[in-house]
Amino acid sequence: MKKSTIWTIAVVMGLSFLGLLYVQLSYIEEMAKMKQEQFDESVYRSLYQASHNLEMNETLRYLEKDVNDVERRAYTQDSVIVDGINGKIQEQHEFAVSADDGTVYSAFELKTFATKPPTIPKAIIMKTDNSSLSEAAKSMQEIVRTRYVYQKALLDEVVYNILYTASDKPLKERVNFLLLDHDIKQELQNNGINLAYHFTVSTADGREVYRCPDFTEQGMDKPYSQTLFKNDPASKMGVVTIHFPDMNKYIYSSVRFMIPAIIFTLVLLITFIFTIFVIFRQKRYTEIKNDFINNMTHELKTPISSISLAAQMLGDDTVPKTPQMQKHLGGVINDESKRLRFLVEKVLQMSMFDRKTVSFKKKELDLNELLEQTASTFSLRVEHTGGHIYTEIEAVDSAIYVDEVHFTNAITNLMDNAVKYRKPDEPVDIHLRTWNEGDKLCFSIADTGQGIKRDNVKKIFDKFYRVHTGNVHDVKGFGLGLAYVKKIINLHEGDIKCESELGKGTKFTITLPILREE
């Protein structure tokens, strides 16, 4: 599949996942907004009703108090007149209500209603005397009207007291805070809100007169306020302020069912991104492996052809077999055999990366001696460039427990890279150093070669990676050497780091655990 096709599929799928995630988040936001509006409306409705109840309770208190006081000031004048001629009894009642200063608010007199002595049963009277029944009905109407006027007078007195005395009291005396708390809680529950709240009561100018015992500052970024006694003068009004510490939890509790959907969408998005990443990485590895096979095929042709040609010349009787010729052909065969062996080792190194486990034949070695031997082996190659190998042996505890073959190959690869990637037509110097650092044994291999760009340093340990050199292909390789070195060092519980600067050289620092005698 073409790379552009993969990118097209990746972009379409990625945008689809992002669009789905955006729709889900928008839905959650809208639901939370709607829930917030419903919550606000319910709270304000509850506070309004609680405020109304507070005013009603105050009116009721004045009714209970003032009606009793007024009734104690009310007086009744009763008189009874007996009409002996007609055999009737006339009853007269007079009610009056006076204020503290003696002013009479209302006075009235009931009309006289007559009743005969009970010489005749009521049943007979109702059946036979329609005029008496009509007169009794009129008398009852007058009684109701009289009672109405009387109660109105009492209420006028109560209203007068509320208007001219209640608002003069301090707010803390007018408000029963426990009752207000109970009303707020009850009204919130009636509106479907069963949530903990805290409230304060303050005057119109902001002076706080009450604060609930368990008051906290949490949730005060979203307060709700309601005016108390809003029909009183502005200076006499009060304000109740309420807030909910757990309001956000309550608001978003209605959208919790969307959280799993968002999580699943994110998991799918991350899985998709990881899949695309794996596809591109595998595609890159496939391309690199194909290049490796092509290069390997090309590299194998040269030594095979050289060995085949030398063997033919040795078997050809027409070619003179002088000692010089035989020595030359033997040298060719030997050199090309070494080259074949080197290529085979590279293939074996690559195959090691595909195996999950690697078997080592570890033994105790002295790092100082191993580096000195390796330096001695490479001294001719380095001196051939005009450079030198310098060693600084500073490690005291230099015993290590490693596989001699693989570990020696790792060191050889680092030194071989220092020679291969030197500056053209310039000598290269290699510095070897060992030292102890705590319970670790460290050594470094530094060169004065051409160096590596900073952007490429973090990639040099990747399998098949080679630093681009443009159209110059003077150094053969497959990008396996440093990957092999890192794997060997890591399998020996060590660590390797690279420091390089383009044009000045490269330095590799390896840290290993010290082998201590028990």
HUSUL-V251111 format. One record per backbone hydrogen bond with DSSP energy under -1.0 kcal/mol. NH is the residue of the N-H (numbers start at 1). CO is the residue of the C=O. Records with the same first field share a line. If there is no record, write none. Layout:
BEGIN
NH=CO  CO
END
This chain:
BEGIN
6=2
7=3
8=4
9=5
10=6
11=7
12=8
13=9
14=10
15=11
16=12
17=13
18=14
19=15
20=16
21=17
22=18
23=19
24=20
25=21
26=22
27=23
28=24
29=25
30=26
31=27
32=28
33=29
34=30
35=31
36=32
37=33
38=34
39=35
40=36
41=37
42=38
43=39
44=40
45=41
46=42
47=43
48=44
49=45
50=46
51=47
52=48
53=49
54=50
55=51
56=52
57=53
58=54
59=55
60=56
61=57
62=58
63=59
64=60
65=61
66=62
67=63
69=65
70=66
71=67
72=68
73=69
74=70
75=96
77=94
79=92
81=90
83=88
87=83
88=83
90=81
92=79
94=77
95=108
96=75
97=106
99=103
102=99
105=97
108=95
110=93
119=117
125=121
126=122
127=123
128=124
129=125
133=129
134=130
135=131
136=132
137=133
138=134
139=135
140=136
141=137
142=138
143=139
144=140
145=141
146=142
147=143
148=144
149=145
150=146
151=147
152=148
153=149
154=150
155=151
156=152
157=153
158=154
159=155
160=156
161=157
162=158
163=159
164=160
165=161
166=161
169=166
173=170
174=170
175=171
180=176
181=177
182=178
183=179
184=180
185=181
186=182
187=183
188=184
189=185
190=186
191=187
192=189
193=188
198=243
200=241
201=210
202=239
203=207
204=237
206=203
209=201
210=201
212=199
215=212
220=217
222=219
224=242
226=240
228=238
232=229
236=233
238=228
239=202
240=226
241=200
242=224
243=198
247=244
250=246
251=247
252=248
255=252
258=255
259=256
262=258
263=259
264=260
265=261
266=262
267=263
268=264
269=265
270=266
271=267
272=268
273=269
274=270
275=271
276=272
277=273
278=274
279=275
280=276
281=277
282=278
283=279
284=280
285=281
286=282
287=283
288=284
289=285
290=286
291=287
292=288
293=289
294=290
295=291
296=292
297=293
298=294
299=295
300=296
301=297
302=298
303=299
304=300
305=301
306=302
307=303
308=304
309=305
310=306
311=307
312=308
313=309
314=310
315=311
326=322
327=323
328=324
329=325
330=326
331=327
332=328
333=329
334=330
335=331
336=332
337=333
338=334
339=335
340=336
341=337
342=338
343=339
344=340
345=341
346=342
347=343
348=344
349=345
350=346
351=347
352=348
363=402
365=400
367=398
370=366
371=367
372=368
373=369
374=370
375=371
376=372
377=373
378=374
382=378
383=379
384=380
385=382
387=382
390=430
392=432
394=434
398=396
400=365
402=363
407=403
408=404
409=405
410=406
411=407
412=408
413=409
414=410
415=411
416=412
417=413
418=414
419=415
420=416
421=417
426=423
430=388
431=446
432=390
433=444
434=392
435=442
437=440
440=437
441=512
442=435
443=510
444=433
445=508
446=431
447=506
448=429
450=421
457=453
459=456
462=459
464=479
465=462
472=469
484=480
485=481
486=482
487=483
488=484
489=485
490=486
491=487
493=490
494=489
495=511
497=509
499=507
501=505
503=450
504=501
505=501
507=499
508=445
509=497
510=443
511=495
512=441
514=439
515=399
END
